[in-house]
Amino acid sequence: MKLHFSRNMIPALILLILVVLLELFGPKPIDWTPNFNKDDKRPFGDKILVELIEKDLFPQQEIETRYVPIYNYSAKDSLNAGKNYIYITKNLTLAPWDGKRLLHMAEIGNQIFIAADYIGDYLADTLKLRIEDNLNWKNISGLKEQSQHFERSEFKNKQTYLYKKGHGRSQILGFPKEKVVVLGRDDNNNIQFIKIPFGKGNIFYHTQPLAFTNYNLLLNRNAELVYKAFSYLPQQTTIWDEYYKPLSENADQSPLSYILSSPPIKLAYYILIISLILFMYFDGKRQQRSIPIIKPLRNSSLDFLHTVGRLYYNRKNHKDIAQKKFLHLKEYLRSKYHIELHGEKEKYLHQLSLRSNISERTLILLFEQAELLLKNEQINDEDLENFHAKIEYIYENCQ
């Protein structure tokens, strides 16, 4: 087998291998995608927050995770009070039936904690809130440093918490002042954290969801903000939402982006590319000698039989031909049916008829014709052809 390749492709192949090695083993860029998922270790995931909730904020309480819309919660959520519901996401835009269910849960005595830069028209209109949503999600790293502080007197030290990345610009501009309690502001005195009494329960709304993510919780004393924000919630069963997360942010990514986002799939993709290059490099073909067509050997035995047959026929020795054909037939029948064709003719022809499924009369006529022809000195062409036809009938119809 010969392999052919072009030496001009060697530099391109080496360059591709270097790119693959750099991609696989080089430093990985930080992913600043806001996702707020409980198990996500990236900067804007919520793994640290959930660990704080489980171990420090509500250590003796049951922590439950929900993966379904609010409307699909069990009937107990609409009947029983005494739970905290936490929703941290980019935009909490609820369908009317989900919003009604959420407000009903607050009305019967549950505590609802929402951290989102926007809460959708249904909740905003029902709670009579006017919110300005001005979060620059596409240029998170370019936002200037911001700060937040709590407003209430229960926190004697008015600590300011600084944020360098991902600080939203959402603010609450309008609300029913006789009902809403302001809990926190930013450094421009914009309201960002409020408490809304609703029936027997409360709704807490914070406009800075990124303040509760891994990156900001690790900065300075920012974890203290989380402790203070959640200190308004009583020690009771706490429900963490995983359904209303900004999963759709990456829904429009290209197929190549999806492939490169998964390390195992990315590795398989690069291996495929290298394999294709190697295939092209070695031409991908086997070069081999063509296989000649060999004609089958001619059956000389058949030619010999035709020659002998023509010789006998041309010599007009029809009796000899008839005798040989009859002897050949008898030997064929004896070997096939294991019947000795001598002795009492009626007996062996009867047995032969039973085994060959040829009528006994046909066999009797054939054997009588053979005896008659072989007694004659000469046989004409017509008698030989008739005798030959009967013999061929036996060959074709015996079973």
MIDRENPA-64862 format. One line per field, with one value per residue: residue in one letter; x, y, z of N, C-alpha, C in turn. Coordinates in steps of 0.02 Angstrom, whole numbers, plus 50000, padded with zeros to 5 digits. Layout:
BEGIN
resn: [A  ...];
n_xx: [X  ...];
n_yy: [Y  ...];
n_zz: [Z  ...];
ca_xx: [X  ...];
ca_yy: [Y  ...];
ca_zz: [Z  ...];
c_xx: [X  ...];
c_yy: [Y  ...];
c_zz: [Z  ...];
end
This chain:
BEGIN
resn: [M  K  L  H  F  S  R  N  M  I  P  A  L  I  L  L  I  L  V  V  L  L  E  L  F  G  P  K  P  I  D  W  T  P  N  F  N  K  D  D  K  R  P  F  G  D  K  I  L  V  E  L  I  E  K  D  L  F  P  Q  Q  E  I  E  T  R  Y  V  P  I  Y  N  Y  S  A  K  D  S  L  N  A  G  K  N  Y  I  Y  I  T  K  N  L  T  L  A  P  W  D  G  K  R  L  L  H  M  A  E  I  G  N  Q  I  F  I  A  A  D  Y  I  G  D  Y  L  A  D  T  L  K  L  R  I  E  D  N  L  N  W  K  N  I  S  G  L  K  E  Q  S  Q  H  F  E  R  S  E  F  K  N  K  Q  T  Y  L  Y  K  K  G  H  G  R  S  Q  I  L  G  F  P  K  E  K  V  V  V  L  G  R  D  D  N  N  N  I  Q  F  I  K  I  P  F  G  K  G  N  I  F  Y  H  T  Q  P  L  A  F  T  N  Y  N  L  L  L  N  R  N  A  E  L  V  Y  K  A  F  S  Y  L  P  Q  Q  T  T  I  W  D  E  Y  Y  K  P  L  S  E  N  A  D  Q  S  P  L  S  Y  I  L  S  S  P  P  I  K  L  A  Y  Y  I  L  I  I  S  L  I  L  F  M  Y  F  D  G  K  R  Q  Q  R  S  I  P  I  I  K  P  L  R  N  S  S  L  D  F  L  H  T  V  G  R  L  Y  Y  N  R  K  N  H  K  D  I  A  Q  K  K  F  L  H  L  K  E  Y  L  R  S  K  Y  H  I  E  L  H  G  E  K  E  K  Y  L  H  Q  L  S  L  R  S  N  I  S  E  R  T  L  I  L  L  F  E  Q  A  E  L  L  L  K  N  E  Q  I  N  D  E  D  L  E  N  F  H  A  K  I  E  Y  I  Y  E  N  C  Q];
n_xx: [50042  50029  50061  50018  50062  50059  50195  50179  50077  50122  50165  50038  49973  50053  50032  49894  49893  49963  49873  49765  49824  49851  49723  49671  49756  49791  49768  49603  49474  49380  49212  49085  48949  48787  48698  48648  48629  48613  48716  48822  48988  49045  49083  48959  48868  48770  48820  48895  48806  48696  48757  48782  48650  48607  48697  48726  48630  48499  48514  48454  48343  48230  48285  48226  48225  48151  48097  48001  47866  47781  47643  47632  47664  47638  47476  47485  47567  47482  47395  47457  47550  47707  47833  47984  48012  48128  48183  48300  48361  48385  48275  48119  47992  47829  47694  47518  47441  47542  47590  47476  47468  47587  47568  47460  47520  47599  47500  47435  47526  47661  47838  47909  48052  48132  48257  48296  48326  48215  48039  47932  47776  47654  47673  47732  47631  47526  47580  47600  47721  47853  47982  48145  48235  48395  48508  48666  48697  48780  48903  48970  49094  49134  49065  49062  49126  49011  48905  48814  48697  48615  48458  48384  48364  48394  48513  48649  48779  48810  48855  48942  48935  49039  49042  49121  49101  48968  48865  48702  48592  48462  48321  48200  48073  47943  47815  47689  47697  47644  47636  47746  47908  48065  48219  48352  48480  48575  48738  48699  48584  48475  48332  48342  48307  48167  48027  47871  47726  47603  47450  47450  47582  47746  47828  47987  48091  48233  48336  48457  48517  48644  48719  48709  48785  48924  49047  49032  49003  49123  49200  49280  49185  49066  48984  48918  48812  48721  48688  48623  48518  48444  48412  48290  48202  48111  48164  48130  48056  48132  48117  48204  48217  48243  48193  48158  48272  48398  48407  48380  48468  48575  48516  48516  48640  48769  48788  48925  48973  48908  48967  49101  49085  49077  49193  49222  49153  49213  49346  49327  49285  49399  49485  49420  49439  49580  49594  49531  49620  49736  49690  49675  49807  49875  49815  49711  49685  49711  49837  49841  49881  49781  49661  49666  49541  49497  49455  49339  49389  49370  49245  49300  49260  49125  49127  49190  49093  48993  49059  49082  48950  48902  48982  48937  48805  48819  48875  48769  48742  48625  48570  48671  48682  48555  48560  48663  48610  48499  48558  48628  48521  48461  48563  48566  48437  48447  48549  48491  48369  48397  48363  48367  48371  48331  48276  48111  48013  47889  47881  47996  47974  47856  47895  47986  47901  47828  47925  47982  47877  47824  47712  47666  47632  47695  47830  47830  47800  47914  48019  47979  47985  48123  48172  48119  48178  48313  48319  48312  48406  48437  48402  48293  48294  48179  48127  48232  48231  48105  48122  48224  48156  48065  48153  48210  48098  48083  48198  48167  48051  48057  48062];
n_yy: [49940  50109  50272  50438  50607  50785  50890  51023  51038  51014  51125  51185  51080  51065  51190  51182  51079  51142  51244  51169  51108  51222  51267  51163  51151  51277  51433  51460  51573  51679  51647  51756  51745  51782  51673  51617  51490  51357  51262  51313  51361  51469  51648  51721  51629  51541  51457  51478  51558  51471  51374  51452  51477  51348  51307  51414  51523  51466  51349  51242  51212  51143  51137  51161  51127  51194  51151  51185  51285  51414  51396  51260  51213  51112  51080  51106  51218  51322  51317  51310  51407  51480  51468  51511  51584  51592  51687  51715  51794  51851  51919  51913  51870  51837  51731  51775  51678  51617  51726  51761  51649  51661  51782  51743  51649  51732  51806  51719  51706  51673  51706  51799  51813  51909  51935  52025  52111  52153  52130  52100  52143  52103  52078  52200  52294  52248  52264  52397  52459  52555  52528  52558  52488  52467  52388  52347  52217  52168  52227  52197  52198  52328  52415  52543  52555  52522  52550  52487  52506  52475  52534  52531  52556  52448  52396  52449  52493  52578  52504  52508  52425  52374  52355  52291  52234  52194  52266  52311  52435  52452  52528  52574  52677  52718  52689  52633  52735  52734  52604  52526  52477  52547  52469  52469  52562  52629  52706  52822  52856  52791  52688  52518  52406  52338  52312  52237  52227  52102  52045  51918  51893  51937  52025  52034  52136  52149  52243  52206  52073  52018  52048  51941  51838  51722  51792  51924  51897  51856  51969  52084  52128  52085  51973  51996  52077  51987  51911  52009  52045  51927  51912  51965  51865  51736  51596  51457  51328  51332  51377  51356  51426  51354  51361  51483  51541  51626  51543  51553  51644  51592  51528  51562  51538  51492  51333  51298  51370  51305  51178  51210  51249  51142  51042  50897  50876  50973  50927  50808  50866  50934  50825  50763  50858  50854  50722  50727  50813  50734  50630  50695  50729  50610  50575  50488  50372  50206  50155  50040  49896  49859  49728  49593  49527  49363  49239  49104  48930  48834  48711  48569  48438  48436  48477  48366  48267  48315  48302  48163  48122  48177  48104  47970  47988  48034  47924  47842  47741  47698  47600  47567  47687  47696  47583  47618  47733  47678  47588  47678  47747  47644  47619  47741  47742  47630  47670  47781  47740  47621  47493  47336  47306  47182  47013  46972  47067  47137  47153  47230  47345  47390  47425  47525  47620  47660  47724  47822  47899  47894  47839  47667  47608  47692  47662  47525  47529  47597  47508  47395  47448  47470  47337  47290  47375  47346  47217  47228  47241  47363  47536  47665  47847  47908  47816  47817  47951  47954  47859  47921  48036  47980  47930  48050  48106  48024  48059  48194  48191  48101  48073];
n_zz: [50000  49957  50021  49997  50018  50043  50067  50090  50178  50305  50392  50419  50485  50600  50659  50687  50782  50886  50917  50965  51079  51154  51177  51253  51364  51402  51495  51556  51512  51623  51659  51657  51656  51713  51813  51932  51988  52106  52121  52053  52029  51968  51949  51953  52002  52129  52228  52349  52422  52443  52521  52635  52674  52707  52809  52898  52900  52909  52997  53068  53000  52876  52709  52552  52377  52232  52070  51980  51905  52001  52004  51996  52119  52267  52344  52479  52493  52466  52569  52693  52810  52866  52800  52711  52554  52426  52292  52175  52040  51869  51798  51867  51797  51802  51753  51754  51829  51903  51974  52052  52134  52206  52277  52353  52436  52514  52574  52662  52761  52735  52701  52574  52479  52363  52245  52114  51962  51899  51915  51835  51751  51810  51951  51986  51954  52036  52164  52159  52118  52047  51943  51887  51765  51729  51701  51644  51562  51463  51474  51595  51664  51648  51731  51853  52022  52152  52296  52439  52574  52731  52791  52908  53085  53164  53131  53198  53165  53023  52901  52745  52591  52463  52285  52142  52018  51909  51969  51980  51905  51937  52016  52141  52109  52132  52252  52370  52501  52628  52661  52621  52680  52684  52667  52620  52528  52386  52352  52293  52353  52302  52313  52351  52420  52493  52604  52597  52676  52665  52679  52799  52787  52718  52585  52525  52432  52334  52229  52176  52119  52091  52201  52284  52237  52204  52177  52229  52361  52412  52420  52523  52662  52617  52631  52746  52712  52658  52771  52847  52762  52752  52883  52911  52885  52964  53069  52992  52887  52727  52558  52411  52252  52092  51968  51905  51832  51735  51614  51481  51430  51361  51258  51123  51072  50955  50866  50866  50975  51078  51068  51100  51229  51312  51387  51362  51239  51162  51156  51084  50965  50920  50903  50798  50697  50684  50643  50518  50452  50453  50375  50251  50237  50214  50099  50103  50032  49965  49857  49733  49630  49488  49483  49376  49264  49267  49158  49173  49167  49019  48997  48950  48954  48925  48793  48740  48756  48671  48550  48540  48541  48420  48334  48349  48306  48174  48115  48106  48196  48273  48355  48444  48512  48573  48655  48746  48806  48870  48959  49038  49096  49173  49265  49330  49390  49473  49562  49620  49679  49737  49687  49615  49447  49381  49354  49406  49307  49321  49458  49501  49425  49478  49610  49576  49520  49631  49709  49626  49585  49458  49335  49331  49210  49115  49139  49106  48968  48922  48954  48880  48750  48743  48747  48627  48530  48546  48499  48364  48211  48151  48189  48153  48127  48179  48274  48366  48412  48472  48575  48646  48693  48785  48881  48928  48984  49096  49170  49199  49277  49382  49558];
ca_xx: [50000  50066  50030  50042  50044  50092  50238  50157  50027  50153  50159  49969  49958  50087  49997  49831  49907  49981  49811  49727  49858  49841  49652  49658  49797  49804  49723  49534  49445  49328  49144  49047  48877  48742  48655  48614  48613  48635  48776  48870  49046  49068  49075  48890  48826  48747  48841  48914  48746  48656  48792  48769  48581  48600  48740  48730  48570  48443  48549  48412  48280  48229  48296  48197  48235  48095  48117  47939  47834  47745  47576  47635  47680  47587  47420  47504  47595  47427  47354  47496  47597  47767  47889  48019  48021  48182  48189  48356  48369  48392  48208  48066  47931  47783  47627  47467  47422  47597  47591  47421  47485  47640  47537  47418  47564  47617  47440  47416  47575  47729  47885  47934  48112  48146  48313  48294  48327  48147  47992  47877  47720  47599  47690  47744  47566  47487  47611  47603  47791  47881  48052  48185  48281  48449  48567  48705  48720  48830  48967  48972  49159  49147  49027  49104  49114  48951  48900  48747  48695  48549  48426  48348  48401  48413  48584  48676  48835  48786  48909  48934  48961  49061  49039  49162  49077  48900  48818  48646  48570  48390  48301  48128  48058  47876  47784  47643  47740  47612  47636  47812  47962  48129  48271  48420  48491  48643  48775  48664  48523  48421  48304  48357  48284  48106  47984  47801  47678  47550  47409  47484  47653  47784  47866  48049  48115  48299  48346  48526  48528  48715  48749  48703  48822  48988  49099  49022  49004  49192  49233  49280  49137  49000  48941  48877  48750  48675  48664  48575  48458  48404  48393  48219  48163  48112  48192  48077  48070  48150  48112  48249  48192  48291  48157  48158  48341  48405  48435  48371  48520  48620  48477  48528  48710  48779  48808  48996  48981  48886  49019  49161  49070  49082  49261  49226  49132  49264  49403  49307  49281  49468  49511  49390  49473  49647  49586  49518  49682  49780  49662  49695  49880  49896  49775  49652  49671  49761  49855  49858  49877  49715  49655  49643  49483  49517  49397  49337  49414  49319  49228  49318  49224  49062  49144  49205  49030  48960  49096  49067  48880  48896  49015  48891  48746  48837  48890  48704  48741  48572  48559  48722  48664  48497  48582  48702  48565  48457  48601  48642  48460  48453  48613  48543  48380  48471  48587  48448  48315  48423  48321  48401  48326  48334  48230  48041  48006  47830  47893  48041  47945  47806  47932  48015  47847  47811  47979  47997  47814  47809  47662  47694  47622  47747  47891  47823  47806  47983  48061  47960  48013  48195  48184  48102  48228  48378  48316  48318  48474  48444  48351  48290  48299  48116  48123  48283  48208  48049  48151  48261  48107  48039  48206  48215  48039  48098  48246  48138  47993  48067  48072];
ca_yy: [50000  50171  50331  50499  50668  50846  50920  51091  51037  51003  51184  51194  51028  51082  51247  51159  51042  51191  51278  51122  51101  51284  51269  51112  51157  51347  51463  51469  51638  51676  51653  51803  51739  51778  51614  51612  51421  51338  51221  51343  51392  51527  51710  51742  51574  51550  51401  51502  51581  51413  51344  51494  51466  51282  51296  51471  51565  51425  51285  51189  51210  51106  51177  51123  51159  51185  51154  51192  51350  51423  51369  51187  51193  51069  51115  51127  51285  51370  51309  51314  51461  51461  51451  51564  51569  51635  51690  51758  51784  51914  51947  51868  51887  51782  51730  51796  51624  51607  51785  51756  51597  51688  51831  51706  51618  51785  51829  51673  51709  51654  51760  51795  51853  51914  51977  52026  52181  52171  52079  52090  52190  52081  52092  52272  52329  52228  52293  52469  52478  52580  52508  52575  52432  52493  52346  52336  52147  52152  52257  52191  52216  52399  52456  52571  52530  52546  52529  52480  52507  52463  52595  52524  52570  52387  52385  52510  52517  52588  52478  52514  52366  52395  52306  52315  52206  52169  52303  52334  52505  52454  52564  52578  52748  52733  52637  52661  52751  52719  52532  52496  52495  52549  52434  52481  52608  52629  52766  52880  52861  52757  52634  52454  52350  52358  52262  52252  52185  52079  51998  51896  51883  51994  52017  52072  52143  52179  52254  52189  52000  52001  52056  51878  51787  51700  51842  51980  51873  51847  52034  52121  52103  52085  51919  52024  52103  51931  51895  52060  52043  51868  51914  51982  51804  51696  51529  51410  51293  51380  51350  51389  51417  51342  51362  51549  51562  51653  51492  51573  51690  51558  51487  51580  51530  51452  51263  51294  51394  51251  51126  51233  51262  51079  51015  50833  50883  51013  50883  50764  50908  50945  50761  50752  50902  50827  50660  50747  50839  50677  50595  50733  50728  50547  50567  50449  50318  50155  50150  49970  49871  49835  49655  49573  49483  49296  49203  49034  48879  48805  48642  48526  48374  48444  48477  48297  48231  48336  48274  48091  48114  48190  48049  47913  48003  48039  47857  47808  47681  47717  47547  47573  47746  47679  47536  47654  47777  47638  47563  47735  47760  47591  47630  47800  47723  47584  47707  47830  47709  47559  47438  47296  47302  47118  46966  46979  47136  47170  47168  47288  47406  47413  47460  47586  47668  47687  47767  47878  47936  47889  47786  47600  47596  47727  47623  47463  47546  47614  47447  47352  47479  47458  47268  47283  47409  47313  47154  47244  47252  47434  47581  47727  47910  47923  47773  47839  48013  47938  47825  47973  48079  47945  47928  48117  48115  47991  48101  48257  48184  48057  48109];
ca_zz: [50000  49953  50051  49965  50054  50021  50119  50104  50231  50370  50437  50441  50533  50663  50688  50714  50843  50937  50938  51006  51143  51191  51198  51303  51424  51418  51546  51535  51530  51674  51632  51699  51641  51772  51809  51997  52005  52173  52119  52007  52062  51930  51988  51964  52026  52198  52270  52416  52457  52464  52578  52693  52694  52738  52867  52944  52905  52933  53007  53097  52962  52813  52649  52496  52312  52186  51999  51941  51913  52064  51997  52004  52188  52297  52376  52547  52490  52465  52628  52755  52817  52903  52756  52674  52483  52402  52219  52155  51968  51832  51793  51891  51760  51815  51722  51804  51875  51950  52019  52101  52183  52248  52322  52401  52486  52561  52609  52716  52815  52716  52686  52505  52469  52291  52224  52041  51939  51878  51939  51788  51756  51854  52021  51994  51954  52095  52224  52147  52118  51984  51945  51829  51751  51688  51714  51583  51567  51411  51491  51668  51692  51641  51777  51906  52090  52184  52366  52467  52646  52759  52812  52970  53146  53200  53118  53227  53123  52954  52859  52673  52557  52397  52231  52086  51955  51907  52012  51939  51911  51950  52076  52152  52106  52157  52294  52421  52557  52693  52671  52608  52725  52649  52706  52596  52472  52361  52370  52265  52391  52267  52352  52319  52461  52528  52635  52582  52712  52620  52719  52859  52773  52692  52523  52525  52363  52327  52157  52156  52128  52089  52268  52319  52199  52231  52171  52275  52430  52434  52424  52586  52712  52583  52656  52800  52682  52652  52838  52868  52719  52770  52954  52915  52878  53026  53066  52974  52824  52674  52490  52363  52183  52038  51905  51874  51821  51666  51570  51411  51408  51315  51212  51053  51053  50895  50880  50882  51043  51123  51067  51135  51300  51349  51377  51327  51169  51129  51143  51029  50905  50896  50879  50733  50649  50673  50603  50448  50424  50440  50317  50192  50235  50184  50038  50120  49984  49952  49787  49722  49561  49470  49482  49309  49260  49244  49131  49197  49121  48976  49014  48893  48957  48890  48721  48721  48750  48609  48493  48537  48521  48348  48299  48348  48267  48103  48090  48101  48238  48320  48403  48497  48552  48614  48707  48797  48843  48914  49014  49083  49134  49223  49319  49367  49432  49525  49613  49654  49718  49767  49662  49564  49389  49346  49386  49386  49284  49349  49528  49512  49397  49527  49663  49548  49512  49697  49735  49581  49572  49387  49329  49315  49138  49078  49146  49068  48897  48907  48956  48823  48689  48743  48727  48557  48489  48551  48461  48293  48187  48138  48217  48114  48165  48215  48333  48415  48443  48516  48633  48684  48726  48843  48933  48957  49027  49160  49207  49221  49321  49439  49621];
c_xx: [50044  50027  50061  50019  50084  50132  50216  50106  50057  50149  50088  49949  49990  50052  49931  49842  49924  49918  49770  49758  49848  49770  49639  49694  49812  49756  49653  49508  49389  49260  49103  48972  48836  48695  48617  48596  48646  48700  48831  48925  49072  49052  49002  48842  48809  48767  48858  48852  48705  48690  48782  48698  48574  48637  48736  48664  48510  48469  48505  48347  48287  48238  48274  48208  48176  48119  48056  47911  47794  47676  47574  47656  47623  47533  47438  47533  47541  47385  47392  47543  47660  47825  47919  48027  48072  48187  48244  48370  48378  48325  48157  48000  47883  47720  47575  47449  47479  47600  47537  47437  47539  47611  47493  47461  47587  47558  47422  47470  47645  47771  47915  47994  48130  48206  48316  48294  48259  48101  47932  47818  47667  47614  47698  47678  47525  47514  47620  47675  47810  47956  48086  48238  48335  48514  48602  48735  48775  48898  48976  49038  49173  49110  49072  49085  49053  48950  48827  48752  48623  48523  48400  48393  48422  48485  48621  48735  48811  48842  48891  48968  48976  49058  49076  49137  49005  48852  48763  48629  48495  48376  48226  48110  47990  47848  47736  47681  47710  47617  47706  47864  48027  48182  48341  48422  48561  48677  48746  48595  48462  48397  48314  48332  48224  48071  47911  47757  47620  47510  47444  47559  47686  47817  47927  48075  48181  48314  48415  48539  48601  48750  48749  48741  48891  49040  49091  49021  49075  49230  49225  49234  49067  48955  48896  48811  48698  48646  48611  48511  48413  48385  48320  48174  48166  48145  48136  48096  48079  48149  48157  48225  48250  48257  48165  48229  48349  48437  48430  48424  48565  48582  48493  48600  48716  48797  48882  49009  48961  48939  49079  49148  49076  49150  49263  49207  49184  49324  49387  49305  49351  49500  49484  49425  49543  49644  49573  49581  49730  49755  49681  49770  49905  49852  49714  49637  49728  49773  49877  49847  49807  49715  49628  49583  49505  49455  49398  49360  49356  49308  49240  49282  49158  49073  49156  49140  48993  48994  49081  48995  48870  48927  48969  48832  48762  48852  48827  48702  48689  48560  48608  48706  48606  48516  48619  48657  48522  48497  48616  48581  48451  48502  48593  48487  48402  48507  48542  48399  48335  48378  48361  48352  48339  48291  48160  48026  47946  47842  47938  48014  47891  47840  47961  47962  47828  47863  47991  47937  47800  47762  47694  47687  47676  47813  47889  47832  47878  48026  48043  47987  48088  48211  48172  48155  48294  48379  48327  48392  48487  48386  48351  48290  48236  48110  48173  48259  48150  48074  48188  48213  48079  48090  48213  48156  48051  48145  48213  48084  48003  48085  48119];
c_yy: [50062  50228  50392  50558  50726  50876  50991  51095  51029  51064  51194  51142  51043  51140  51226  51121  51089  51227  51233  51114  51164  51289  51221  51126  51229  51373  51475  51537  51630  51688  51696  51800  51737  51719  51600  51540  51400  51298  51251  51379  51453  51592  51728  51683  51586  51492  51423  51523  51522  51378  51385  51483  51400  51276  51352  51508  51527  51355  51228  51179  51167  51153  51135  51163  51143  51196  51163  51263  51353  51392  51294  51165  51151  51111  51139  51198  51338  51368  51324  51374  51435  51439  51515  51541  51618  51629  51740  51743  51852  51951  51896  51890  51828  51788  51748  51741  51608  51665  51782  51705  51623  51737  51796  51674  51670  51805  51784  51670  51686  51715  51749  51841  51850  51960  51972  52098  52202  52114  52070  52134  52168  52098  52166  52310  52312  52261  52369  52495  52504  52570  52528  52522  52457  52454  52330  52266  52131  52181  52257  52216  52290  52443  52482  52543  52563  52522  52524  52486  52496  52527  52591  52533  52507  52368  52449  52537  52520  52570  52487  52455  52384  52336  52333  52289  52185  52204  52331  52406  52509  52490  52568  52652  52765  52674  52670  52673  52733  52645  52502  52522  52492  52518  52449  52526  52598  52695  52829  52890  52831  52697  52567  52394  52373  52298  52283  52205  52166  52025  51982  51887  51946  51974  52063  52074  52181  52184  52234  52114  51980  52011  51990  51822  51775  51756  51897  51959  51865  51913  52065  52088  52097  52027  51943  52051  52047  51913  51945  52057  51984  51866  51935  51921  51763  51628  51478  51376  51343  51345  51391  51374  51405  51344  51429  51576  51583  51603  51512  51621  51658  51518  51501  51571  51484  51380  51257  51319  51341  51196  51147  51247  51200  51048  50947  50838  50923  50970  50837  50803  50919  50881  50746  50794  50874  50764  50676  50773  50782  50636  50629  50729  50666  50528  50522  50391  50267  50153  50077  49952  49844  49759  49634  49526  49417  49259  49131  48985  48848  48732  48597  48459  48378  48445  48406  48257  48250  48305  48200  48079  48125  48133  47989  47927  48006  47970  47815  47744  47693  47664  47553  47632  47729  47632  47572  47701  47738  47610  47619  47752  47709  47601  47690  47782  47676  47621  47754  47797  47642  47499  47401  47283  47239  47069  46976  47052  47171  47192  47229  47351  47435  47452  47526  47639  47701  47738  47829  47922  47942  47830  47720  47585  47630  47688  47559  47476  47562  47551  47400  47381  47467  47387  47258  47315  47372  47245  47166  47254  47326  47472  47645  47789  47923  47882  47796  47903  48000  47905  47876  48018  48046  47942  47997  48133  48084  48034  48164  48249  48137  48097  48070];
c_zz: [50000  49985  50020  50006  50027  50078  50135  50161  50300  50415  50463  50494  50600  50697  50720  50780  50900  50963  50983  51075  51186  51217  51255  51369  51443  51471  51517  51556  51581  51641  51680  51685  51705  51766  51874  52017  52070  52174  52077  52045  52025  51968  52002  51972  52100  52244  52341  52455  52483  52523  52642  52720  52733  52804  52919  52954  52933  52949  53031  53057  52899  52754  52589  52432  52266  52114  51954  51950  51978  52061  52008  52073  52216  52331  52446  52548  52491  52528  52693  52753  52851  52860  52727  52601  52455  52326  52202  52082  51935  51829  51817  51859  51764  51772  51774  51853  51925  52000  52072  52155  52231  52299  52374  52455  52537  52604  52668  52771  52799  52701  52617  52498  52395  52282  52148  52018  51913  51898  51893  51802  51807  51927  52033  51998  52017  52158  52218  52153  52049  51988  51880  51820  51704  51700  51649  51585  51517  51428  51567  51696  51688  51690  51834  51974  52120  52257  52386  52543  52669  52791  52884  53031  53183  53186  53138  53185  53051  52906  52785  52640  52484  52348  52171  52019  51963  51953  51967  51952  51924  52016  52080  52158  52136  52196  52343  52486  52625  52710  52667  52657  52686  52694  52683  52536  52446  52378  52340  52298  52354  52308  52315  52359  52502  52557  52624  52623  52666  52657  52784  52849  52747  52626  52528  52454  52362  52252  52133  52166  52127  52155  52306  52284  52229  52232  52223  52348  52457  52440  52493  52637  52682  52605  52712  52774  52677  52720  52860  52828  52739  52844  52963  52908  52941  53014  53054  52908  52767  52607  52445  52292  52135  51969  51869  51869  51748  51619  51497  51386  51355  51263  51139  51032  50993  50914  50899  50953  51093  51126  51108  51209  51343  51337  51343  51253  51130  51110  51084  50963  50876  50871  50809  50680  50632  50630  50530  50415  50407  50380  50252  50182  50200  50124  50048  50074  49983  49877  49775  49649  49547  49463  49413  49315  49230  49221  49158  49144  49081  48995  48954  48894  48919  48815  48697  48711  48687  48548  48484  48514  48447  48308  48293  48302  48192  48074  48085  48142  48294  48373  48461  48543  48599  48670  48764  48838  48892  48973  49064  49126  49189  49281  49362  49416  49488  49581  49653  49701  49750  49751  49608  49507  49348  49386  49360  49371  49316  49421  49537  49480  49443  49584  49638  49539  49578  49721  49691  49566  49497  49378  49305  49240  49096  49081  49105  48993  48878  48904  48898  48758  48685  48721  48652  48512  48489  48515  48387  48275  48176  48171  48177  48159  48207  48278  48387  48450  48491  48581  48678  48723  48789  48899  48967  49002  49096  49202  49237  49274  49380  49501  49668];
end
